């Protein structure tokens, strides 16, 4: 999934969970029908996460996504010599009403919870 295929503006972050190694789930109230202002719970799942950074102020209530800025792909190098590994990842900044969250990941998907 391309993160730019969806509009996450006004999606409320209900919960963030690391569900398995290098996978982070955001449970959000997602605007499924903008014409009717209908919000539904969705999971925004990031796989292959190598960095998740929160830079937000203390905030009363749940953060709301204002915008997601896509910085595109980059290559990160770990180790040196024969132990060197290159990882190609996507990088986004999730701007919320409380501050910013930066995520570096290999793939993402928007899932309807069961």
Buried (B, 14 or more C-beta within 10 A) or exposed (E): EEBEEBEBEBBBBBEBEEEEEBBBBBBBBBBEEEEEEEBEBBBBBBBBBBEBEBEEEEEEEBBBBBEBEEEEEEEEEEEEEEEEEEEEBBBBBBBBBBBBBBBBBBBBEBEEEE
